[in-house]
């Protein structure tokens, strides 16, 4: 009986020790899981609220067919502090997995992962800019388009007739039919799409200005006004002088005088123009030489801005028929040839 009692005590002690060890293991496991859970929660909160990048701006392009893993890889390649697991969890919580839009995105310092995902969902892509200044020719516009690396190029080698067809225009030439402005676009926009926007805007502006034009102007069509506006645009960059110069040309048209404006001569010379107009150039007949042809040239010679259009549709009402450059960007206006010749002597011939 004694041995049996000793065995029972020994077994009891063993069970007690085992339970103690198990409790310690369970306690340790619970503590470990609690610690791990706390760490995961803190890590998740960090992924939610900490900026994914600081002190820099990076560009990331989401292309058609990119998986979520590929998008995350692109972010990591740009050194963004992005944890793939949490990025997926946040995207899943925001129901964004199937809403990420293609395009090029500008990610600025301070953005968090949820904010980046929101940008991707909203499609707030980076906007590139291209500027067509007043007075540029269509050739200069094409060159500006060709050298822009963010556009899809489709116009290289395309003839002018084809360009006009693509713009859905009946005009023979695109010259002057594009509105000078700064245009914003997404990467991979086609050059033709930009031209169409500039063409449509010019049609809109021209129609607005035409509807509000002054009475008794010598224009049969808005296109004729556009043509003269292009000449005014090339003659002066001084805003206050545009109506004055427009008035001179309109009175010349009304009196059947030659316009005699150098910018049209230069345009008609094309590649032959090397920075100077010689006497023979003024007498050489081209469709644009207004020292030879009467009336307006067949097309505009450049892109006029709204101010030049407004000037020819609301011209100065004085009696001047001539103007000559002072040499400082402004002009002297004269009503008679005698006064004009005196101004030429003062401001031009004395310099030769």
C-alpha positions in Angstrom: 0.0 0.0 0.0 2.9 2.3 0.8 4.4 1.9 -2.7 1.0 2.5 -4.3 0.6 5.7 -2.3 4.1 6.9 -3.3 3.3 6.2 -7.0 0.2 8.3 -6.7 2.0 11.2 -5.2 4.8 11.0 -7.8 2.2 10.9 -10.6 0.4 13.9 -9.1 3.6 15.9 -8.9 4.4 15.0 -12.6 0.9 16.1 -13.7 1.2 19.3 -11.7 4.6 20.0 -13.3 3.3 19.2 -16.7 0.3 21.5 -16.2 2.6 24.2 -15.0 4.8 23.8 -18.1 1.8 23.7 -20.4 0.4 26.9 -18.8 3.7 28.6 -19.2 3.9 27.5 -22.9 0.3 28.7 -23.4 1.0 31.9 -21.6 4.2 32.5 -23.7 2.3 31.6 -26.9 -0.4 34.1 -26.0 2.1 36.7 -25.1 4.0 36.0 -28.4 0.8 36.2 -30.4 -0.3 39.4 -28.6 3.1 40.9 -29.4 2.9 39.8 -33.0 -0.6 41.1 -33.3 0.4 44.4 -31.9 3.4 44.7 -34.1 1.2 43.8 -37.2 -1.3 46.5 -36.1 1.4 49.1 -35.7 2.9 48.1 -39.0 -0.5 48.4 -40.7 -1.1 51.8 -39.2 2.4 52.8 -40.4 1.5 51.7 -43.9 -1.7 53.7 -43.7 -0.4 56.9 -42.4 3.3 57.2 -43.1 4.4 59.0 -46.3 5.4 56.5 -49.0 8.1 59.0 -50.2 9.7 62.1 -48.9 11.7 64.9 -50.3 11.2 63.8 -53.9 8.8 63.5 -56.8 8.7 60.4 -58.9 6.7 59.4 -62.0 5.0 56.0 -62.4 3.2 54.8 -65.4 0.4 52.2 -65.2 0.2 50.6 -68.6 -2.7 48.6 -70.0 -2.5 45.0 -68.7 -0.4 45.8 -65.6 -1.3 43.5 -62.7 -1.4 44.8 -59.1 1.9 43.0 -58.5 3.4 44.8 -61.5 2.2 48.1 -60.2 3.6 47.5 -56.8 7.0 46.5 -58.4 7.1 49.8 -60.2 6.5 51.7 -57.0 9.2 49.7 -55.3 11.6 50.3 -58.2 11.1 54.0 -57.7 12.2 53.6 -54.0 8.8 54.2 -52.5 8.3 52.9 -49.0 5.6 50.4 -50.0 5.0 47.0 -48.3 3.4 44.8 -51.0 1.1 43.0 -48.5 -0.3 46.1 -46.9 -0.7 47.8 -50.3 -2.9 44.9 -51.4 -4.8 44.9 -48.2 -5.5 48.7 -48.4 -6.4 48.4 -52.1 -8.8 45.6 -51.2 -10.4 47.6 -48.4 -10.9 50.5 -50.7 -12.5 48.3 -53.3 -9.8 49.6 -55.7 -8.4 46.4 -57.3 -10.4 46.7 -60.5 -10.6 50.5 -60.6 -6.9 51.5 -61.1 -6.7 53.5 -64.3 -3.8 53.5 -66.8 -1.7 56.6 -67.3 1.4 58.4 -66.1 1.2 59.6 -62.5 3.2 62.3 -60.7 3.7 61.2 -57.0 4.9 64.0 -54.8 6.5 64.0 -51.4 4.2 63.3 -48.5 1.7 61.0 -50.3 0.6 58.0 -48.3 -0.4 54.6 -49.8 -4.1 55.3 -49.5 -3.6 58.7 -51.3 -1.6 57.0 -54.0 -4.3 54.4 -54.5 -6.9 57.2 -54.7 -4.9 58.9 -57.4 -4.8 55.7 -59.4 -8.5 55.2 -59.0 -9.5 58.8 -59.9 -7.2 58.7 -62.9 -5.5 62.0 -61.9 -2.6 61.5 -64.3 0.3 63.8 -64.9 -0.5 66.6 -67.4 2.2 67.6 -69.9 2.1 71.0 -71.6 2.9 72.3 -75.1 2.7 75.9 -76.1 1.9 77.4 -79.5 2.8 81.1 -79.4 0.9 83.8 -81.3 2.4 84.4 -84.7 3.8 80.9 -85.2 3.4 79.2 -88.6 2.0 75.7 -89.1 5.5 74.5 -89.9 6.8 75.8 -86.5 3.9 74.0 -84.8 4.7 70.7 -86.5 8.3 71.0 -85.5 7.2 71.6 -81.9 5.0 68.5 -82.0 7.7 66.3 -83.6 10.2 67.0 -80.8 7.9 66.4 -77.9 8.7 62.9 -76.5 5.4 62.6 -74.6 3.2 62.5 -77.7 2.3 59.7 -80.1 3.5 60.8 -83.5 1.3 60.2 -86.5 1.9 63.2 -88.7 5.5 62.7 -89.9 5.5 63.0 -93.7 1.7 63.6 -93.9 0.7 66.0 -96.6 -1.3 69.2 -95.7 -4.4 67.9 -97.6 -4.4 64.8 -95.4 -4.0 66.9 -92.3 -7.1 69.0 -93.2 -9.1 65.9 -93.9 -8.2 64.5 -90.5 -9.2 67.7 -88.9 -12.5 67.5 -90.8 -12.0 70.8 -92.5 -12.7 72.0 -96.0 -9.8 74.5 -96.0 -6.9 74.0 -98.3 -4.3 74.8 -95.7 -4.1 74.5 -91.9 -2.2 77.8 -91.7 -3.8 80.2 -89.2 -6.5 77.7 -88.3 -5.0 76.6 -85.0 -5.5 78.7 -81.9 -2.3 79.8 -80.1 -2.4 78.7 -76.5 -0.9 76.3 -74.0 -2.5 72.8 -74.2 -2.3 70.2 -71.5 -2.3 66.5 -72.3 -1.7 63.1 -71.0 1.3 61.0 -72.0 0.7 59.1 -75.3 -1.8 61.6 -76.6 -1.6 61.8 -80.4 -0.2 64.8 -82.1 -3.4 64.8 -84.3 -5.6 65.0 -81.2 -3.7 68.2 -80.1 -4.1 69.7 -83.5 -7.8 69.0 -83.4 -8.2 70.7 -80.1 -6.3 73.8 -81.4 -8.4 73.8 -84.6 -11.7 73.5 -82.7 -10.7 76.3 -80.3 -9.8 78.6 -83.2 -13.2 77.9 -84.8 -14.9 78.7 -81.5 -13.0 81.9 -80.9 -13.3 83.1 -84.5 -17.1 82.5 -84.5 -17.4 84.4 -81.2 -15.4 87.4 -82.5 -17.2 87.3 -85.9 -20.6 87.5 -84.2 -19.6 90.7 -82.3 -17.8 92.4 -85.2 -18.2 96.1 -86.0 -20.3 97.2 -89.0 -19.2 98.0 -92.5 -16.0 95.9 -92.6 -14.6 94.7 -96.0 -14.8 91.0 -95.1 -17.2 88.6 -96.7 -16.2 85.6 -94.5 -14.6 85.0 -91.1 -11.7 83.4 -92.9 -10.8 86.7 -94.6 -10.8 88.3 -91.1 -8.6 85.5 -89.9 -6.2 86.1 -92.8 -5.8 89.8 -92.0 -5.5 89.1 -88.3 -2.5 86.9 -89.0 -0.8 89.8 -90.8 -1.6 92.1 -87.9 -0.1 89.5 -85.5 3.1 89.4 -87.5 3.4 93.2 -87.9 3.4 94.1 -84.2 3.7 92.6 -80.7 2.4 95.8 -79.1 -1.2 95.3 -78.0 -2.2 98.9 -78.3 -1.0 99.1 -81.9 -3.0 96.2 -83.2 -6.3 98.1 -83.9 -4.2 100.9 -85.5 -2.4 98.6 -87.9 -5.7 96.8 -88.6 -7.3 100.1 -89.4 -4.5 100.9 -91.9 -4.9 97.6 -93.7 -8.7 97.8 -93.8 -8.7 101.3 -95.2 -6.2 100.2 -97.9 -8.5 97.3 -98.8 -11.5 99.7 -99.0 -9.5 102.0 -101.3 -8.1 99.2 -103.4 -4.6 100.0 -102.3 -1.9 97.3 -102.1 -1.4 96.1 -98.5 2.4 96.2 -99.0 3.3 94.3 -95.8 6.6 92.6 -95.4 5.5 89.6 -93.4 3.5 88.3 -96.4 6.5 88.7 -98.6 8.6 86.7 -96.1 6.0 84.0 -96.0 5.8 83.7 -99.7 9.6 83.4 -100.0 9.6 80.2 -97.9 13.0 78.7 -97.4 14.5 81.4 -99.6 14.2 83.9 -96.9 17.5 84.2 -95.0 16.7 87.1 -92.7 16.6 90.0 -95.1 14.3 91.2 -97.9 15.9 92.6 -101.0 14.4 94.9 -103.6 13.9 92.0 -106.0 12.0 90.1 -103.4 9.4 93.0 -103.3 8.9 92.7 -107.1 8.9 88.9 -107.4 5.4 87.6 -107.8 4.2 85.0 -105.3 0.6 84.4 -104.1 1.6 86.1 -100.9 3.6 89.1 -102.1 1.2 92.0 -101.2 3.5 94.4 -103.0 2.4 92.7 -106.2 -1.0 91.2 -105.6 -4.1 93.2 -104.6 -6.3 92.3 -101.7 -5.5 89.6 -99.1 -3.2 86.7 -99.7 -4.9 83.3 -100.2 -4.4 82.0 -96.7 -3.3 83.3 -93.3 0.4 83.5 -92.8 0.5 82.6 -89.1 -1.6 81.9 -86.0 -3.3 85.1 -84.8 -4.4 85.4 -81.1 -7.8 86.6 -80.0 -6.5 90.2 -79.6 -5.4 90.3 -83.2 -8.8 88.9 -84.3 -10.6 91.4 -82.2 -8.4 94.2 -83.6 -9.4 93.5 -87.3 -13.0 93.2 -86.3 -12.9 96.4 -84.3 -10.3 98.5 -86.1 -9.1 102.0 -85.4 -11.3 104.6 -87.2 -8.7 107.3 -88.0 -7.4 108.2 -91.4 -3.9 106.7 -91.4 -2.8 104.7 -94.4 0.8 104.1 -93.7 3.1 103.1 -90.8 6.8 102.7 -90.3 8.8 101.0 -87.6 10.6 103.3 -85.1 13.1 100.6 -84.2 11.9 100.0 -80.7 8.9 97.8 -81.5 6.5 100.6 -82.1 5.4 102.4 -85.3 4.7 105.9 -86.6 1.4 106.2 -88.4 0.7 108.6 -91.2 -2.3 109.7 -93.2 -0.4 111.0 -96.3 2.4 109.6 -98.3 4.4 112.8 -97.7 4.2 112.4 -93.9 5.0 108.7 -94.3 8.2 109.5 -96.3 9.3 111.9 -93.7 8.8 109.2 -91.0 10.8 106.8 -93.2 13.6 109.3 -93.6 13.7 109.8 -89.8 13.5 106.3 -88.6 14.7 104.1 -91.4 16.9 105.8 -94.0 19.1 107.6 -91.4 20.1 104.2 -90.1 21.5 103.0 -93.4 
